[in-house]
Amino acid sequence: MFDHVKFGVSDYAVSKAFFLKAPEPLGVAVGRGANISDAFGHLEGSGKGRRHVKLKSVADINNKKLAQYLPLALQAASGA
């Protein structure tokens, strides 16, 4: 994991998923999230590649099915 500032926001990167530390809310960004079929409907964004899930509370980790997105993010990052 490494920390750096990008677009004026500090983020922590783990492989191809990013945890964006902004004032509010916490965002989990997926580098190739546009390639993920979003069956849960929580991915946000309209760019060519990256999508993110916004977490406004600890409960959102479960409510927005974050654990189900992580394997999809790894699959998208590997190009599979």
C-alpha positions in Angstrom: 0.0 0.0 0.0 1.3 3.5 -0.8 0.0 7.0 -0.1 0.2 9.8 -2.7 -1.7 12.9 -3.7 -3.6 12.9 -7.0 -6.1 15.5 -8.2 -5.7 17.3 -4.9 -6.8 14.3 -2.8 -4.7 11.9 -0.8 -5.2 8.3 -1.7 -4.0 4.9 -0.6 -3.4 2.4 -3.4 -3.6 -1.4 -3.1 -2.9 -3.0 -6.5 -5.6 -1.5 -8.7 -8.1 -0.4 -6.0 -7.8 3.0 -4.4 -9.1 4.3 -1.1 -9.6 8.0 -1.6 -9.3 10.1 1.6 -11.4 13.2 1.0 -13.2 15.2 3.6 -16.4 13.2 3.0 -17.3 10.6 1.9 -14.7 7.9 1.7 -14.4 6.6 -1.9 -13.1 3.2 -3.0 -12.0 3.6 -6.6 -11.5 0.8 -9.1 -8.9 1.5 -11.8 -10.7 -0.4 -14.5 -14.2 -0.2 -12.9 -15.8 0.7 -16.3 -15.1 -2.9 -17.3 -17.1 -4.3 -14.4 -20.7 -5.4 -14.8 -22.3 -3.6 -11.9 -25.1 -5.9 -10.8 -25.4 -4.2 -7.4 -25.7 -0.6 -8.8 -23.3 1.1 -6.5 -20.4 2.0 -8.9 -20.3 5.7 -9.7 -18.5 7.6 -12.4 -18.6 8.2 -16.1 -15.0 8.3 -17.2 -13.2 6.0 -19.6 -11.9 3.7 -16.9 -12.2 4.4 -13.2 -15.4 3.9 -11.1 -15.9 4.3 -7.4 -18.1 3.4 -4.5 -18.8 6.1 -2.0 -19.0 5.1 1.7 -20.7 7.7 3.9 -20.9 5.4 7.0 -19.4 2.2 8.3 -22.7 0.5 7.5 -22.2 1.3 3.8 -19.3 -1.3 3.8 -22.0 -3.9 4.0 -24.9 -2.0 2.5 -23.0 -1.2 -0.7 -21.6 -4.8 -0.9 -18.0 -3.6 -0.9 -16.7 -7.2 -0.3 -18.4 -8.4 -3.5 -16.8 -5.6 -5.6 -13.2 -6.4 -4.5 -12.8 -9.7 -6.4 -14.5 -8.0 -9.4 -11.9 -5.2 -9.2 -9.0 -7.7 -9.1 -10.5 -9.5 -12.1 -10.8 -6.2 -14.1 -7.3 -5.2 -13.1 -5.9 -8.4 -14.5 -7.7 -7.9 -17.8 -9.7 -11.1 -17.4 
